[in-house]
């Protein structure tokens, strides 16, 4: 059994599609649009992200997040630099010999972790 998709309430599906394609490898060419305002996009691993527009997601509970595992600390640092340069909110950042990680917020406040562990 494999987790293959995540549904997120968002205010603006186009804005979220741009965010996830810019920073997290989701391909806008895969976008499927549905009459209820949902847009589903896929990444190279075949993971589907369902962005349901027109809903205020509200503030997530403090621990609520989802994550992307990368193959090295250097890859995590490169993504971190890119999101920082573009002004994406960084919630936390750890960098030591056991691992490198950061959490950022998407345009609707959903927390995303990018990490590598030794």
Protein Blocks (a to p, Z undefined) as FASTA:
>chain_A
ZZfbdcdddfblmlmmmmmmmmnopafklpccdfkopacdddfkopacdddehiaebjad
fklccddddfbfklmmmmmmmmmmnopacfbdcddfkbccdddddfkopacdddddZZ
